């Protein structure tokens, strides 16, 4: 006769799922403990490596800086070799420099022209304003002189 636990496929699936849940539940605390232990070891090791060897750090920092500078110099030299390794490449690079110089010159000329126009416009504006003010002051002075002349002539 078939076993009542495995008689139906639904019951067999349920019992397997239940046993899987129990197994996973018993594994969780052990996994958590292992992860916590690993984290503690990593934290203590990194704290020791940061503070344990200040003298070593005094040597490693300049050494690292020198190595990085060396790598940059080598990279620049290799780039220069790549750009100028043949006459055609050197010529192309010179043409590129010439185009860049031409565009910079044109940009500067545009800025100078724009600045000159702006300064000339401000100068014309200021001159016009000054001439207008001067005419007004002259007219006021002439009117004042006429009134003073009229007063003097009325007194005589």
C-alpha positions as CSV (number, residue, x, y, z in Angstrom):
1,X,0.0,0.0,0.0
2,X,1.4,3.5,-0.8
3,X,2.7,5.7,1.9
4,X,0.0,8.2,3.0
5,X,2.6,11.1,3.1
6,X,3.5,10.5,-0.6
7,X,0.2,9.2,-1.8
8,X,-0.7,12.4,-3.5
9,X,1.6,14.6,-5.5
10,X,0.3,17.8,-3.7
11,X,1.1,16.3,-0.3
12,X,4.6,15.3,-1.4
13,X,5.3,18.9,-2.7
14,X,4.0,20.4,0.5
15,X,6.2,18.2,2.6
16,X,9.3,19.0,0.5
17,X,8.6,22.7,0.7
18,X,8.2,22.5,4.5
19,X,11.4,20.6,4.9
20,X,13.2,23.0,2.7
21,X,12.0,25.9,4.8
22,X,13.1,24.2,8.0
23,X,16.6,23.5,6.5
24,X,16.9,27.1,5.3
25,X,15.8,28.4,8.7
26,X,18.5,26.4,10.4
27,X,21.2,27.6,7.9
28,X,20.4,31.3,8.3
29,X,21.9,31.9,11.8
30,X,25.1,30.0,10.8
31,X,25.4,32.1,7.6
32,X,24.8,35.3,9.5
33,X,27.4,34.4,12.1
34,X,30.0,33.6,9.3
35,X,29.3,36.9,7.6
36,X,29.6,38.8,10.8
37,X,32.9,37.1,11.6
38,X,34.2,37.9,8.1
39,X,33.2,41.6,8.5
40,X,34.9,41.8,11.9
41,X,38.1,40.3,10.5
42,X,38.0,42.7,7.5
43,X,37.4,45.8,9.7
44,X,40.1,44.9,12.1
45,X,42.6,44.2,9.4
46,X,41.9,47.5,7.6
47,X,42.1,49.4,10.8
48,X,45.5,47.8,11.5
49,X,46.8,48.5,8.0
50,X,45.7,52.1,8.3
51,X,47.3,52.9,11.6
52,X,49.9,50.2,12.2
53,X,52.7,51.5,9.9
54,X,53.0,55.3,9.7
55,X,56.7,55.0,8.8
56,X,55.8,52.7,5.9
57,X,53.2,55.2,4.8
58,X,55.9,57.9,4.7
59,X,57.8,55.9,2.2
60,X,54.8,54.6,0.1
61,X,53.2,58.0,-0.5
62,X,56.2,59.6,-2.3
63,X,56.9,56.3,-4.1
64,X,53.4,56.1,-5.4
65,X,53.5,59.8,-6.5
66,X,56.8,59.2,-8.3
67,X,55.4,56.1,-10.1
68,X,52.3,57.9,-11.2
69,X,54.4,60.8,-12.5
70,X,56.7,58.3,-14.3
71,X,53.7,56.7,-16.0
72,X,52.4,60.1,-17.1
73,X,55.8,61.0,-18.6
74,X,56.0,57.7,-20.4
75,X,52.5,58.2,-21.8
76,X,53.4,61.7,-23.1
77,X,56.6,60.5,-24.7
78,X,54.8,57.6,-26.4
79,X,52.1,60.0,-27.6
80,X,54.8,62.3,-29.1
81,X,56.5,59.3,-30.7
82,X,53.2,58.3,-32.2
83,X,52.5,61.8,-33.5
84,X,55.9,62.4,-35.0
85,X,57.1,58.9,-36.0
86,X,57.0,59.7,-39.8
87,X,57.2,62.8,-41.9
88,X,53.6,62.5,-43.0
89,X,52.4,62.3,-39.4
90,X,54.6,65.2,-38.4
91,X,53.3,67.2,-41.3
92,X,49.7,66.4,-40.3
93,X,50.4,67.5,-36.8
94,X,52.0,70.8,-38.0
95,X,48.9,71.5,-40.1
96,X,46.7,70.8,-37.1
97,X,48.8,73.3,-35.1
98,X,48.5,75.9,-37.9
99,X,44.7,75.5,-38.1
100,X,44.5,75.9,-34.3
101,X,46.6,79.0,-34.4
102,X,44.6,80.5,-37.2
103,X,41.3,79.9,-35.4
104,X,42.8,81.4,-32.2
105,X,44.0,84.5,-34.2
106,X,40.6,84.9,-35.9
107,X,38.9,84.7,-32.5
108,X,41.2,87.3,-31.0
109,X,40.7,89.6,-34.0
110,X,36.9,89.2,-33.6
111,X,37.1,90.1,-29.9
112,X,39.4,93.1,-30.6
113,X,37.0,94.4,-33.3
114,X,34.0,93.9,-31.0
115,X,35.7,95.7,-28.1
116,X,36.9,98.5,-30.4
117,X,33.3,99.0,-31.7
118,X,31.9,99.0,-28.2
119,X,34.5,101.5,-27.0
120,X,33.9,103.8,-30.0
121,X,30.1,103.6,-29.4
122,X,30.6,104.5,-25.7
123,X,32.9,107.4,-26.7
124,X,30.4,108.8,-29.2
125,X,27.7,108.5,-26.6
126,X,29.7,110.2,-24.0
127,X,30.9,113.0,-26.4
128,X,27.3,113.6,-27.5
129,X,26.1,113.8,-23.9
130,X,29.0,116.1,-22.9
131,X,28.4,118.4,-25.9
132,X,24.7,118.6,-25.0
133,X,25.5,119.4,-21.4
134,X,28.0,122.0,-22.5
135,X,25.5,123.7,-24.8
136,X,22.9,123.7,-22.0
137,X,25.4,125.2,-19.5
138,X,26.5,127.9,-22.1
139,X,22.9,128.8,-22.8
140,X,22.2,129.0,-19.0
141,X,25.3,131.2,-18.6
142,X,24.3,133.5,-21.5
143,X,20.8,133.8,-20.0
144,X,22.3,134.6,-16.6
145,X,24.6,137.2,-18.2
146,X,21.7,138.8,-20.1
147,X,19.6,139.1,-16.9
148,X,22.6,140.6,-15.1
149,X,23.1,143.1,-18.0
150,X,19.4,144.0,-17.9
151,X,19.5,144.6,-14.1
152,X,22.6,146.7,-14.4
153,X,21.1,148.7,-17.3
154,X,17.8,149.1,-15.3
155,X,19.8,150.5,-12.4
156,X,21.6,153.1,-14.5
